[in-house]
Amino acid sequence: MNSISKISRSLFLAQQPKRTGTIRKLSSNSFLEADSGKLATHTYHIMSTSLALLTPVVFLAPDKYSDSAFGKAFGVLLASNIASHSWIGVSYVVTDYVPKVSKALLMPARVANLGLSMIIFAGLSKISISSPGGIKGLIKGLWDRSPKKDSDA
């Protein structure tokens, strides 16, 4: 190696950022590691943006669209976005904090996180498909001030 290439190599290495902290090394790159890699981070940020745009669209759309097949499909799309966003986001938290308690709990916590995300998707999808007005109708029902009719009175 000549002296010019040695100098350029040393300058290149000097410009590299110093890595501090611990390096996370897991046994294998499995499906449960939703927070690993650039693709996961990129997907997570795209979902954040789409949630910021889709959620107001769902709630500001007229009620006649909420009960249509398009509204139900849009609700399932929103449910999948919320569940996936939750899965990746909580995976970041699990990766950062669970090993501080116990490294043996990392994989069970990842499995529990995936299970929770599947329950979120199933529940929100069921609401989107079977509930009148979908997710929007459910949320509107929380603030409905109409008096309840008692069957006993």
N, CA, C and O atoms as a GROMACS GRO file, in nm:
protein
  612
    1MET      N    1   0.086  -0.117   0.000
    1MET     CA    2   0.000   0.000   0.000
    1MET      C    3   0.090   0.123   0.000
    1MET      O    4   0.180   0.135   0.083
    2ASN      N    5   0.066   0.212  -0.092
    2ASN     CA    6   0.152   0.330  -0.100
    2ASN      C    7   0.111   0.433   0.006
    2ASN      O    8   0.008   0.420   0.072
    3SER      N    9   0.192   0.533   0.019
    3SER     CA   10   0.170   0.631   0.126
    3SER      C   11   0.046   0.716   0.102
    3SER      O   12  -0.019   0.757   0.198
    4ILE      N   13   0.011   0.742  -0.023
    4ILE     CA   14  -0.109   0.822  -0.052
    4ILE      C   15  -0.234   0.746  -0.011
    4ILE      O   16  -0.326   0.804   0.047
    5SER      N   17  -0.239   0.617  -0.042
    5SER     CA   18  -0.357   0.540  -0.003
    5SER      C   19  -0.364   0.524   0.148
    5SER      O   20  -0.474   0.517   0.204
    6LYS      N   21  -0.248   0.517   0.216
    6LYS     CA   22  -0.249   0.508   0.363
    6LYS      C   23  -0.303   0.638   0.423
    6LYS      O   24  -0.381   0.635   0.519
    7ILE      N   25  -0.263   0.750   0.367
    7ILE     CA   26  -0.309   0.879   0.417
    7ILE      C   27  -0.459   0.895   0.391
    7ILE      O   28  -0.533   0.938   0.479
    8SER      N   29  -0.504   0.861   0.269
    8SER     CA   30  -0.646   0.875   0.239
    8SER      C   31  -0.730   0.781   0.325
    8SER      O   32  -0.840   0.817   0.368
    9ARG      N   33  -0.679   0.661   0.351
    9ARG     CA   34  -0.752   0.568   0.438
    9ARG      C   35  -0.761   0.622   0.580
    9ARG      O   36  -0.866   0.613   0.643
   10SER      N   37  -0.652   0.677   0.632
   10SER     CA   38  -0.654   0.730   0.768
   10SER      C   39  -0.746   0.852   0.778
   10SER      O   40  -0.812   0.872   0.880
   11LEU      N   41  -0.750   0.936   0.672
   11LEU     CA   42  -0.841   1.050   0.672
   11LEU      C   43  -0.987   1.004   0.667
   11LEU      O   44  -1.073   1.061   0.733
   12PHE      N   45  -1.013   0.901   0.587
   12PHE     CA   46  -1.148   0.846   0.577
   12PHE      C   47  -1.194   0.791   0.712
   12PHE      O   48  -1.306   0.816   0.756
   13LEU      N   49  -1.106   0.716   0.776
   13LEU     CA   50  -1.143   0.658   0.906
   13LEU      C   51  -1.158   0.765   1.013
   13LEU      O   52  -1.239   0.750   1.105
   14ALA      N   53  -1.082   0.873   1.003
   14ALA     CA   54  -1.091   0.981   1.101
   14ALA      C   55  -1.223   1.055   1.088
   14ALA      O   56  -1.272   1.111   1.186
   15GLN      N   57  -1.282   1.055   0.967
   15GLN     CA   58  -1.408   1.127   0.946
   15GLN      C   59  -1.528   1.044   0.987
   15GLN      O   60  -1.638   1.099   0.999
   16GLN      N   61  -1.512   0.916   1.009
   16GLN     CA   62  -1.624   0.830   1.048
   16GLN      C   63  -1.667   0.864   1.190
   16GLN      O   64  -1.582   0.889   1.276
   17PRO      N   65  -1.797   0.865   1.218
   17PRO     CA   66  -1.843   0.896   1.353
   17PRO      C   67  -1.803   0.785   1.448
   17PRO      O   68  -1.802   0.667   1.414
   18LYS      N   69  -1.770   0.826   1.568
   18LYS     CA   70  -1.734   0.730   1.672
   18LYS      C   71  -1.861   0.665   1.724
   18LYS      O   72  -1.959   0.734   1.752
   19ARG      N   73  -1.859   0.536   1.737
   19ARG     CA   74  -1.975   0.464   1.787
   19ARG      C   75  -1.961   0.445   1.936
   19ARG      O   76  -1.862   0.391   1.986
   20THR      N   77  -2.061   0.491   2.006
   20THR     CA   78  -2.060   0.476   2.152
   20THR      C   79  -2.177   0.387   2.192
   20THR      O   80  -2.269   0.365   2.114
   21GLY      N   81  -2.173   0.338   2.311
   21GLY     CA   82  -2.281   0.254   2.359
   21GLY      C   83  -2.258   0.109   2.326
   21GLY      O   84  -2.150   0.071   2.278
   22THR      N   85  -2.358   0.030   2.350
   22THR     CA   86  -2.345  -0.113   2.327
   22THR      C   87  -2.396  -0.147   2.188
   22THR      O   88  -2.483  -0.079   2.134
   23ILE      N   89  -2.342  -0.251   2.133
   23ILE     CA   90  -2.388  -0.300   2.004
   23ILE      C   91  -2.486  -0.413   2.032
   23ILE      O   92  -2.454  -0.508   2.103
   24ARG      N   93  -2.606  -0.401   1.974
   24ARG     CA   94  -2.707  -0.503   1.995
   24ARG      C   95  -2.680  -0.621   1.903
   24ARG      O   96  -2.676  -0.605   1.781
   25LYS      N   97  -2.661  -0.735   1.960
   25LYS     CA   98  -2.639  -0.855   1.880
   25LYS      C   99  -2.739  -0.960   1.926
   25LYS      O  100  -2.731  -1.009   2.039
   26LEU      N  101  -2.833  -0.993   1.840
   26LEU     CA  102  -2.931  -1.096   1.872
   26LEU      C  103  -2.889  -1.225   1.803
   26LEU      O  104  -2.806  -1.225   1.712
   27SER      N  105  -2.948  -1.333   1.848
   27SER     CA  106  -2.907  -1.463   1.797
   27SER      C  107  -2.937  -1.480   1.649
   27SER      O  108  -2.856  -1.538   1.576
   28SER      N  109  -3.049  -1.430   1.603
   28SER     CA  110  -3.083  -1.442   1.462
   28SER      C  111  -3.173  -1.327   1.422
   28SER      O  112  -3.240  -1.267   1.507
   29ASN      N  113  -3.173  -1.296   1.295
   29ASN     CA  114  -3.258  -1.189   1.246
   29ASN      C  115  -3.392  -1.250   1.207
   29ASN      O  116  -3.411  -1.292   1.093
   30SER      N  117  -3.483  -1.255   1.301
   30SER     CA  118  -3.610  -1.322   1.279
   30SER      C  119  -3.721  -1.221   1.249
   30SER      O  120  -3.702  -1.100   1.258
   31PHE      N  121  -3.835  -1.275   1.213
   31PHE     CA  122  -3.953  -1.196   1.183
   31PHE      C  123  -3.998  -1.115   1.304
   31PHE      O  124  -4.056  -1.007   1.288
   32LEU      N  125  -3.971  -1.165   1.423
   32LEU     CA  126  -4.015  -1.097   1.545
   32LEU      C  127  -3.936  -0.970   1.572
   32LEU      O  128  -3.981  -0.886   1.651
   33GLU      N  129  -3.822  -0.954   1.510
   33GLU     CA  130  -3.740  -0.834   1.530
   33GLU      C  131  -3.788  -0.726   1.434
   33GLU      O  132  -3.720  -0.694   1.336
   34ALA      N  133  -3.904  -0.670   1.463
   34ALA     CA  134  -3.967  -0.572   1.373
   34ALA      C  135  -3.892  -0.441   1.368
   34ALA      O  136  -3.916  -0.360   1.278
   35ASP      N  137  -3.802  -0.418   1.461
   35ASP     CA  138  -3.731  -0.290   1.467
   35ASP      C  139  -3.590  -0.298   1.410
   35ASP      O  140  -3.514  -0.202   1.424
   36SER      N  141  -3.553  -0.407   1.347
   36SER     CA  142  -3.416  -0.421   1.300
   36SER      C  143  -3.405  -0.383   1.153
   36SER      O  144  -3.486  -0.425   1.070
   37GLY      N  145  -3.306  -0.304   1.122
   37GLY     CA  146  -3.277  -0.269   0.984
   37GLY      C  147  -3.335  -0.136   0.940
   37GLY      O  148  -3.422  -0.078   1.005
   38LYS      N  149  -3.282  -0.090   0.828
   38LYS     CA  150  -3.327   0.039   0.774
   38LYS      C  151  -3.468   0.031   0.719
   38LYS      O  152  -3.543   0.128   0.724
   39LEU      N  153  -3.506  -0.086   0.665
   39LEU     CA  154  -3.640  -0.102   0.609
   39LEU      C  155  -3.746  -0.082   0.718
   39LEU      O  156  -3.849  -0.018   0.694
   40ALA      N  157  -3.722  -0.138   0.835
   40ALA     CA  158  -3.819  -0.123   0.945
   40ALA      C  159  -3.832   0.023   0.987
   40ALA      O  160  -3.943   0.071   1.009
   41THR      N  161  -3.721   0.092   0.997
   41THR     CA  162  -3.725   0.233   1.036
   41THR      C  163  -3.795   0.316   0.929
   41THR      O  164  -3.876   0.404   0.960
   42HIS      N  165  -3.764   0.289   0.804
   42HIS     CA  166  -3.827   0.362   0.694
   42HIS      C  167  -3.978   0.334   0.691
   42HIS      O  168  -4.058   0.427   0.675
   43THR      N  169  -4.016   0.209   0.706
   43THR     CA  170  -4.158   0.172   0.708
   43THR      C  171  -4.230   0.238   0.824
   43THR      O  172  -4.342   0.286   0.809
   44TYR      N  173  -4.166   0.240   0.941
   44TYR     CA  174  -4.225   0.301   1.060
   44TYR      C  175  -4.253   0.450   1.036
   44TYR      O  176  -4.358   0.501   1.074
   45HIS      N  177  -4.160   0.519   0.973
   45HIS     CA  178  -4.179   0.662   0.949
   45HIS      C  179  -4.284   0.687   0.840
   45HIS      O  180  -4.358   0.786   0.847
   46ILE      N  181  -4.292   0.601   0.742
   46ILE     CA  182  -4.398   0.613   0.640
   46ILE      C  183  -4.535   0.592   0.705
   46ILE      O  184  -4.630   0.664   0.675
   47MET      N  185  -4.543   0.493   0.795
   47MET     CA  186  -4.671   0.468   0.864
   47MET      C  187  -4.709   0.585   0.953
   47MET      O  188  -4.827   0.618   0.965
   48SER      N  189  -4.611   0.648   1.016
   48SER     CA  190  -4.640   0.766   1.099
   48SER      C  191  -4.703   0.876   1.015
   48SER      O  192  -4.803   0.937   1.054
   49THR      N  193  -4.645   0.901   0.899
   49THR     CA  194  -4.697   1.003   0.809
   49THR      C  195  -4.836   0.966   0.758
   49THR      O  196  -4.926   1.050   0.754
   50SER      N  197  -4.853   0.840   0.719
   50SER     CA  198  -4.984   0.800   0.666
   50SER      C  199  -5.091   0.804   0.774
   50SER      O  200  -5.206   0.838   0.745
   51LEU      N  201  -5.057   0.771   0.898
   51LEU     CA  202  -5.155   0.783   1.007
   51LEU      C  203  -5.192   0.929   1.030
   51LEU      O  204  -5.308   0.961   1.057
   52ALA      N  205  -5.094   1.016   1.020
   52ALA     CA  206  -5.123   1.158   1.039
   52ALA      C  207  -5.215   1.212   0.929
   52ALA      O  208  -5.288   1.309   0.952
   53LEU      N  209  -5.211   1.150   0.811
   53LEU     CA  210  -5.296   1.194   0.700
   53LEU      C  211  -5.428   1.118   0.693
   53LEU      O  212  -5.532   1.178   0.664
   54LEU      N  213  -5.426   0.987   0.721
   54LEU     CA  214  -5.546   0.905   0.706
   54LEU      C  215  -5.647   0.927   0.819
   54LEU      O  216  -5.768   0.926   0.795
   55THR      N  217  -5.600   0.946   0.940
   55THR     CA  218  -5.692   0.958   1.053
   55THR      C  219  -5.787   1.076   1.038
   55THR      O  220  -5.907   1.059   1.059
   56PRO      N  221  -5.740   1.196   1.004
   56PRO     CA  222  -5.836   1.305   0.984
   56PRO      C  223  -5.932   1.279   0.868
   56PRO      O  224  -6.047   1.322   0.871
   57VAL      N  225  -5.884   1.209   0.764
   57VAL     CA  226  -5.971   1.178   0.650
   57VAL      C  227  -6.088   1.091   0.697
   57VAL      O  228  -6.202   1.112   0.657
   58VAL      N  229  -6.058   0.992   0.781
   58VAL     CA  230  -6.162   0.903   0.832
   58VAL      C  231  -6.265   0.981   0.913
   58VAL      O  232  -6.385   0.962   0.896
   59PHE      N  233  -6.219   1.069   1.000
   59PHE     CA  234  -6.311   1.138   1.088
   59PHE      C  235  -6.381   1.258   1.024
   59PHE      O  236  -6.485   1.301   1.073
   60LEU      N  237  -6.326   1.311   0.918
   60LEU     CA  238  -6.390   1.424   0.851
   60LEU      C  239  -6.476   1.384   0.732
   60LEU      O  240  -6.548   1.467   0.677
   61ALA      N  241  -6.470   1.258   0.694
   61ALA     CA  242  -6.552   1.211   0.581
   61ALA      C  243  -6.700   1.209   0.621
   61ALA      O  244  -6.731   1.184   0.738
   62PRO      N  245  -6.790   1.235   0.528
   62PRO     CA  246  -6.933   1.229   0.559
   62PRO      C  247  -6.975   1.089   0.604
   62PRO      O  248  -6.913   0.989   0.566
   63ASP      N  249  -7.081   1.083   0.685
   63ASP     CA  250  -7.125   0.956   0.741
   63ASP      C  251  -7.170   0.856   0.634
   63ASP      O  252  -7.159   0.736   0.655
   64LYS      N  253  -7.219   0.903   0.521
   64LYS     CA  254  -7.266   0.809   0.419
   64LYS      C  255  -7.149   0.729   0.362
   64LYS      O  256  -7.169   0.617   0.313
   65TYR      N  257  -7.027   0.784   0.366
   65TYR     CA  258  -6.910   0.710   0.319
   65TYR      C  259  -6.860   0.611   0.424
   65TYR      O  260  -6.799   0.510   0.389
   66SER      N  261  -6.884   0.640   0.550
   66SER     CA  262  -6.838   0.552   0.656
   66SER      C  263  -6.908   0.417   0.654
   66SER      O  264  -6.847   0.316   0.688
   67ASP      N  265  -7.033   0.414   0.614
   67ASP     CA  266  -7.109   0.289   0.612
   67ASP      C  267  -7.096   0.214   0.480
   67ASP      O  268  -7.147   0.103   0.468
   68SER      N  269  -7.030   0.270   0.382
   68SER     CA  270  -7.017   0.204   0.252
   68SER      C  271  -6.906   0.100   0.255
   68SER      O  272  -6.830   0.091   0.352
   69ALA      N  273  -6.898   0.020   0.149
   69ALA     CA  274  -6.792  -0.081   0.138
   69ALA      C  275  -6.655  -0.013   0.133
   69ALA      O  276  -6.557  -0.065   0.187
   70PHE      N  277  -6.648   0.102   0.067
   70PHE     CA  278  -6.522   0.176   0.062
   70PHE      C  279  -6.481   0.222   0.202
   70PHE      O  280  -6.364   0.214   0.238
   71GLY      N  281  -6.577   0.269   0.280
   71GLY     CA  282  -6.548   0.312   0.417
   71GLY      C  283  -6.501   0.198   0.504
   71GLY      O  284  -6.411   0.215   0.587
   72LYS      N  285  -6.561   0.081   0.486
   72LYS     CA  286  -6.520  -0.036   0.565
   72LYS      C  287  -6.380  -0.081   0.525
   72LYS      O  288  -6.299  -0.116   0.611
   73ALA      N  289  -6.350  -0.080   0.395
   73ALA     CA  290  -6.216  -0.117   0.348
   73ALA      C  291  -6.112  -0.015   0.398
   73ALA      O  292  -6.002  -0.052   0.437
   74PHE      N  293  -6.149   0.112   0.396
   74PHE     CA  294  -6.060   0.216   0.445
   74PHE      C  295  -6.036   0.199   0.595
   74PHE      O  296  -5.925   0.223   0.643
   75GLY      N  297  -6.139   0.156   0.668
   75GLY     CA  298  -6.124   0.129   0.811
   75GLY      C  299  -6.030   0.013   0.839
   75GLY      O  300  -5.952   0.017   0.934
   76VAL      N  301  -6.037  -0.092   0.756
   76VAL     CA  302  -5.946  -0.206   0.772
   76VAL      C  303  -5.803  -0.163   0.738
   76VAL      O  304  -5.708  -0.206   0.804
   77LEU      N  305  -5.786  -0.079   0.637
   77LEU     CA  306  -5.654  -0.025   0.604
   77LEU      C  307  -5.599   0.056   0.721
   77LEU      O  308  -5.481   0.044   0.756
   78LEU      N  309  -5.682   0.136   0.781
   78LEU     CA  310  -5.640   0.214   0.898
   78LEU      C  311  -5.606   0.122   1.014
   78LEU      O  312  -5.509   0.146   1.086
   79ALA      N  313  -5.685   0.017   1.034
   79ALA     CA  314  -5.658  -0.080   1.142
   79ALA      C  315  -5.524  -0.149   1.121
   79ALA      O  316  -5.448  -0.166   1.217
   80SER      N  317  -5.494  -0.188   0.998
   80SER     CA  318  -5.365  -0.253   0.972
   80SER      C  319  -5.249  -0.157   0.992
   80SER      O  320  -5.142  -0.196   1.040
   81ASN      N  321  -5.270  -0.032   0.956
   81ASN     CA  322  -5.166   0.069   0.975
   81ASN      C  323  -5.140   0.094   1.123
   81ASN      O  324  -5.025   0.104   1.165
   82ILE      N  325  -5.247   0.103   1.201
   82ILE     CA  326  -5.232   0.126   1.346
   82ILE      C  327  -5.162   0.007   1.412
   82ILE      O  328  -5.072   0.025   1.493
   83ALA      N  329  -5.204  -0.115   1.378
   83ALA     CA  330  -5.146  -0.234   1.438
   83ALA      C  331  -4.999  -0.251   1.401
   83ALA      O  332  -4.917  -0.284   1.486
   84SER      N  333  -4.965  -0.228   1.274
   84SER     CA  334  -4.826  -0.240   1.230
   84SER      C  335  -4.738  -0.133   1.294
   84SER      O  336  -4.625  -0.160   1.336
   85HIS      N  337  -4.790  -0.013   1.300
   85HIS     CA  338  -4.716   0.098   1.362
   85HIS      C  339  -4.691   0.068   1.510
   85HIS      O  340  -4.582   0.094   1.561
   86SER      N  341  -4.790   0.012   1.577
   86SER     CA  342  -4.775  -0.026   1.717
   86SER      C  343  -4.672  -0.136   1.732
   86SER      O  344  -4.589  -0.131   1.823
   87TRP      N  345  -4.676  -0.236   1.644
   87TRP     CA  346  -4.584  -0.348   1.653
   87TRP      C  347  -4.438  -0.304   1.639
   87TRP      O  348  -4.353  -0.344   1.718
   88ILE      N  349  -4.410  -0.221   1.539
   88ILE     CA  350  -4.272  -0.176   1.519
   88ILE      C  351  -4.230  -0.081   1.631
   88ILE      O  352  -4.118  -0.092   1.683
   89GLY      N  353  -4.317   0.011   1.669
   89GLY     CA  354  -4.283   0.108   1.773
   89GLY      C  355  -4.257   0.043   1.908
   89GLY      O  356  -4.161   0.078   1.976
   90VAL      N  357  -4.341  -0.052   1.946
   90VAL     CA  358  -4.321  -0.120   2.075
   90VAL      C  359  -4.200  -0.212   2.066
   90VAL      O  360  -4.135  -0.238   2.168
   91SER      N  361  -4.167  -0.262   1.947
   91SER     CA  362  -4.046  -0.344   1.932
   91SER      C  363  -3.921  -0.263   1.964
   91SER      O  364  -3.827  -0.316   2.023
   92TYR      N  365  -3.920  -0.134   1.927
   92TYR     CA  366  -3.808  -0.048   1.964
   92TYR      C  367  -3.797  -0.038   2.117
   92TYR      O  368  -3.687  -0.045   2.173
   93VAL      N  369  -3.909  -0.023   2.183
   93VAL     CA  370  -3.909  -0.012   2.329
   93VAL      C  371  -3.864  -0.144   2.392
   93VAL      O  372  -3.784  -0.144   2.486
   94VAL      N  373  -3.915  -0.255   2.340
   94VAL     CA  374  -3.877  -0.387   2.392
   94VAL      C  375  -3.727  -0.409   2.377
   94VAL      O  376  -3.662  -0.456   2.471
   95THR      N  377  -3.671  -0.376   2.261
   95THR     CA  378  -3.528  -0.395   2.236
   95THR      C  379  -3.444  -0.310   2.330
   95THR      O  380  -3.337  -0.353   2.374
   96ASP      N  381  -3.490  -0.190   2.362
   96ASP     CA  382  -3.412  -0.100   2.447
   96ASP      C  383  -3.422  -0.134   2.595
   96ASP      O  384  -3.322  -0.125   2.666
   97TYR      N  385  -3.540  -0.172   2.643
   97TYR     CA  386  -3.560  -0.180   2.787
   97TYR      C  387  -3.570  -0.320   2.845
   97TYR      O  388  -3.531  -0.340   2.960
   98VAL      N  389  -3.618  -0.418   2.771
   98VAL     CA  390  -3.633  -0.552   2.827
   98VAL      C  391  -3.498  -0.615   2.863
   98VAL      O  392  -3.489  -0.676   2.969
   99PRO      N  393  -3.392  -0.602   2.780
   99PRO     CA  394  -3.264  -0.662   2.821
   99PRO      C  395  -3.206  -0.603   2.950
   99PRO      O  396  -3.124  -0.667   3.015
  100LYS      N  397  -3.248  -0.484   2.988
  100LYS     CA  398  -3.202  -0.427   3.114
  100LYS      C  399  -3.261  -0.501   3.233
  100LYS      O  400  -3.202  -0.503   3.341
  101VAL      N  401  -3.377  -0.561   3.212
  101VAL     CA  402  -3.439  -0.642   3.317
  101VAL      C  403  -3.386  -0.785   3.311
  101VAL      O  404  -3.335  -0.838   3.409
  102SER      N  405  -3.399  -0.846   3.193
  102SER     CA  406  -3.352  -0.983   3.173
  102SER      C  407  -3.342  -1.010   3.023
  102SER      O  408  -3.437  -0.990   2.948
  103LYS      N  409  -3.225  -1.056   2.981
  103LYS     CA  410  -3.206  -1.088   2.839
  103LYS      C  411  -3.289  -1.208   2.798
  103LYS      O  412  -3.322  -1.223   2.680
  104ALA      N  413  -3.322  -1.294   2.893
  104ALA     CA  414  -3.403  -1.413   2.862
  104ALA      C  415  -3.547  -1.375   2.829
  104ALA      O  416  -3.618  -1.453   2.766
  105LEU      N  417  -3.592  -1.256   2.871
  105LEU     CA  418  -3.729  -1.213   2.846
  105LEU      C  419  -3.747  -1.144   2.711
  105LEU      O  420  -3.859  -1.108   2.674
  106LEU      N  421  -3.638  -1.126   2.636
  106LEU     CA  422  -3.647  -1.050   2.511
  106LEU      C  423  -3.738  -1.119   2.410
  106LEU      O  424  -3.828  -1.054   2.356
  107MET      N  425  -3.716  -1.247   2.383
  107MET     CA  426  -3.801  -1.315   2.285
  107MET      C  427  -3.945  -1.330   2.332
  107MET      O  428  -4.036  -1.308   2.252
  108PRO      N  429  -3.972  -1.366   2.458
  108PRO     CA  430  -4.113  -1.369   2.503
  108PRO      C  431  -4.181  -1.233   2.492
  108PRO      O  432  -4.300  -1.226   2.463
  109ALA      N  433  -4.107  -1.126   2.517
  109ALA     CA  434  -4.165  -0.992   2.505
  109ALA      C  435  -4.196  -0.960   2.359
  109ALA      O  436  -4.296  -0.895   2.330
  110ARG      N  437  -4.111  -1.004   2.268
  110ARG     CA  438  -4.137  -0.984   2.125
  110ARG      C  439  -4.260  -1.062   2.080
  110ARG      O  440  -4.341  -1.012   2.003
  111VAL      N  441  -4.274  -1.185   2.130
  111VAL     CA  442  -4.391  -1.266   2.095
  111VAL      C  443  -4.518  -1.200   2.150
  111VAL      O  444  -4.619  -1.193   2.081
  112ALA      N  445  -4.512  -1.153   2.275
  112ALA     CA  446  -4.627  -1.085   2.334
  112ALA      C  447  -4.663  -0.959   2.257
  112ALA      O  448  -4.781  -0.928   2.238
  113ASN      N  449  -4.563  -0.886   2.212
  113ASN     CA  450  -4.586  -0.764   2.133
  113ASN      C  451  -4.655  -0.798   2.001
  113ASN      O  452  -4.748  -0.729   1.961
  114LEU      N  453  -4.610  -0.904   1.934
  114LEU     CA  454  -4.674  -0.945   1.809
  114LEU      C  455  -4.818  -0.988   1.834
  114LEU      O  456  -4.908  -0.955   1.757
  115GLY      N  457  -4.840  -1.063   1.943
  115GLY     CA  458  -4.976  -1.104   1.977
  115GLY      C  459  -5.067  -0.986   2.005
  115GLY      O  460  -5.182  -0.984   1.960
  116LEU      N  461  -5.017  -0.888   2.077
  116LEU     CA  462  -5.094  -0.768   2.106
  116LEU      C  463  -5.129  -0.692   1.978
  116LEU      O  464  -5.241  -0.643   1.964
  117SER      N  465  -5.035  -0.683   1.887
  117SER     CA  466  -5.061  -0.615   1.760
  117SER      C  467  -5.165  -0.689   1.677
  117SER      O  468  -5.247  -0.627   1.610
  118MET      N  469  -5.162  -0.823   1.681
  118MET     CA  470  -5.262  -0.901   1.608
  118MET      C  471  -5.401  -0.881   1.669
  118MET      O  472  -5.501  -0.876   1.596
  119ILE      N  473  -5.408  -0.871   1.801
  119ILE     CA  474  -5.537  -0.846   1.868
  119ILE      C  475  -5.588  -0.706   1.832
  119ILE      O  476  -5.708  -0.688   1.809
  120ILE      N  477  -5.499  -0.609   1.827
  120ILE     CA  478  -5.537  -0.472   1.788
  120ILE      C  479  -5.594  -0.473   1.646
  120ILE      O  480  -5.698  -0.413   1.620
  121PHE      N  481  -5.525  -0.542   1.554
  121PHE     CA  482  -5.572  -0.548   1.416
  121PHE      C  483  -5.707  -0.618   1.407
  121PHE      O  484  -5.797  -0.570   1.338
  122ALA      N  485  -5.722  -0.730   1.476
  122ALA     CA  486  -5.848  -0.805   1.469
  122ALA      C  487  -5.964  -0.722   1.526
  122ALA      O  488  -6.072  -0.718   1.468
  123GLY      N  489  -5.941  -0.657   1.640
  123GLY     CA  490  -6.047  -0.578   1.702
  123GLY      C  491  -6.088  -0.458   1.620
  123GLY      O  492  -6.207  -0.433   1.599
  124LEU      N  493  -5.990  -0.382   1.572
  124LEU     CA  494  -6.022  -0.264   1.492
  124LEU      C  495  -6.084  -0.302   1.357
  124LEU      O  496  -6.170  -0.230   1.306
  125SER      N  497  -6.040  -0.414   1.300
  125SER     CA  498  -6.100  -0.460   1.174
  125SER      C  499  -6.244  -0.501   1.195
  125SER      O  500  -6.330  -0.471   1.113
  126LYS      N  501  -6.272  -0.571   1.305
  126LYS     CA  502  -6.410  -0.612   1.335
  126LYS      C  503  -6.499  -0.490   1.355
  126LYS      O  504  -6.613  -0.487   1.309
  127ILE      N  505  -6.447  -0.390   1.424
  127ILE     CA  506  -6.523  -0.266   1.443
  127ILE      C  507  -6.547  -0.199   1.307
  127ILE      O  508  -6.658  -0.150   1.281
  128SER      N  509  -6.446  -0.196   1.223
  128SER     CA  510  -6.459  -0.131   1.092
  128SER      C  511  -6.563  -0.198   1.004
  128SER      O  512  -6.636  -0.132   0.931
  129ILE      N  513  -6.570  -0.331   1.012
  129ILE     CA  514  -6.658  -0.405   0.924
  129ILE      C  515  -6.800  -0.417   0.979
  129ILE      O  516  -6.896  -0.397   0.904
  130SER      N  517  -6.814  -0.448   1.107
  130SER     CA  518  -6.947  -0.481   1.160
  130SER      C  519  -7.018  -0.368   1.234
  130SER      O  520  -7.140  -0.371   1.246
  131SER      N  521  -6.946  -0.273   1.283
  131SER     CA  522  -7.007  -0.165   1.361
  131SER      C  523  -7.068  -0.061   1.267
  131SER      O  524  -7.008  -0.028   1.165
  132PRO      N  525  -7.187  -0.009   1.300
  132PRO     CA  526  -7.243   0.096   1.214
  132PRO      C  527  -7.155   0.222   1.221
  132PRO      O  528  -7.132   0.277   1.329
  133GLY      N  529  -7.109   0.265   1.108
  133GLY     CA  530  -7.021   0.383   1.103
  133GLY      C  531  -6.875   0.349   1.121
  133GLY      O  532  -6.790   0.438   1.113
  134GLY      N  533  -6.842   0.222   1.146
  134GLY     CA  534  -6.703   0.181   1.161
  134GLY      C  535  -6.636   0.244   1.282
  134GLY      O  536  -6.700   0.270   1.384
  135ILE      N  537  -6.507   0.268   1.268
  135ILE     CA  538  -6.430   0.328   1.378
  135ILE      C  539  -6.481   0.468   1.408
  135ILE      O  540  -6.486   0.509   1.524
  136LYS      N  541  -6.518   0.540   1.304
  136LYS     CA  542  -6.570   0.676   1.322
  136LYS      C  543  -6.700   0.672   1.403
  136LYS      O  544  -6.719   0.754   1.493
  137GLY      N  545  -6.790   0.578   1.372
  137GLY     CA  546  -6.916   0.565   1.446
  137GLY      C  547  -6.893   0.530   1.592
  137GLY      O  548  -6.964   0.578   1.680
  138LEU      N  549  -6.793   0.445   1.617
  138LEU     CA  550  -6.762   0.408   1.755
  138LEU      C  551  -6.711   0.529   1.833
  138LEU      O  552  -6.755   0.553   1.946
  139ILE      N  553  -6.621   0.604   1.774
  139ILE     CA  554  -6.566   0.722   1.841
  139ILE      C  555  -6.674   0.828   1.862
  139ILE      O  556  -6.681   0.890   1.968
  140LYS      N  557  -6.760   0.848   1.761
  140LYS     CA  558  -6.869   0.943   1.776
  140LYS      C  559  -6.965   0.901   1.887
  140LYS      O  560  -7.020   0.985   1.957
  141GLY      N  561  -6.984   0.770   1.903
  141GLY     CA  562  -7.072   0.720   2.007
  141GLY      C  563  -7.023   0.751   2.148
  141GLY      O  564  -7.102   0.755   2.242
  142LEU      N  565  -6.894   0.771   2.163
  142LEU     CA  566  -6.840   0.806   2.295
  142LEU      C  567  -6.888   0.943   2.342
  142LEU      O  568  -6.900   0.968   2.462
  143TRP      N  569  -6.915   1.032   2.246
  143TRP     CA  570  -6.957   1.168   2.279
  143TRP      C  571  -7.103   1.194   2.245
  143TRP      O  572  -7.146   1.309   2.241
  144ASP      N  573  -7.179   1.090   2.221
  144ASP     CA  574  -7.321   1.104   2.190
  144ASP      C  575  -7.396   1.144   2.316
  144ASP      O  576  -7.389   1.075   2.417
  145ARG      N  577  -7.467   1.255   2.311
  145ARG     CA  578  -7.538   1.305   2.428
  145ARG      C  579  -7.686   1.269   2.426
  145ARG      O  580  -7.762   1.317   2.510
  146SER      N  581  -7.728   1.187   2.331
  146SER     CA  582  -7.869   1.153   2.328
  146SER      C  583  -7.904   1.066   2.449
  146SER      O  584  -7.825   0.980   2.488
  147PRO      N  585  -8.020   1.090   2.508
  147PRO     CA  586  -8.056   1.012   2.628
  147PRO      C  587  -8.076   0.865   2.592
  147PRO      O  588  -8.130   0.831   2.486
  148LYS      N  589  -8.030   0.780   2.684
  148LYS     CA  590  -8.046   0.636   2.664
  148LYS      C  591  -8.186   0.596   2.701
  148LYS      O  592  -8.242   0.643   2.800
  149LYS      N  593  -8.242   0.507   2.622
  149LYS     CA  594  -8.377   0.458   2.650
  149LYS      C  595  -8.367   0.334   2.737
  149LYS      O  596  -8.301   0.236   2.701
  150ASP      N  597  -8.433   0.339   2.850
  150ASP     CA  598  -8.434   0.223   2.939
  150ASP      C  599  -8.552   0.136   2.903
  150ASP      O  600  -8.663   0.187   2.884
  151SER      N  601  -8.531   0.008   2.894
  151SER     CA  602  -8.640  -0.085   2.861
  151SER      C  603  -8.731  -0.109   2.981
  151SER      O  604  -8.844  -0.153   2.965
  152ASP      N  605  -8.681  -0.082   3.102
  152ASP     CA  606  -8.760  -0.104   3.222
  152ASP      C  607  -8.857   0.010   3.249
  152ASP      O  608  -8.959  -0.012   3.314
  153ALA      N  609  -8.830   0.129   3.204
  153ALA     CA  610  -8.912   0.244   3.238
  153ALA      C  611  -9.027   0.264   3.144
  153ALA      O  612  -9.105   0.358   3.161
   0.00000   0.00000   0.00000
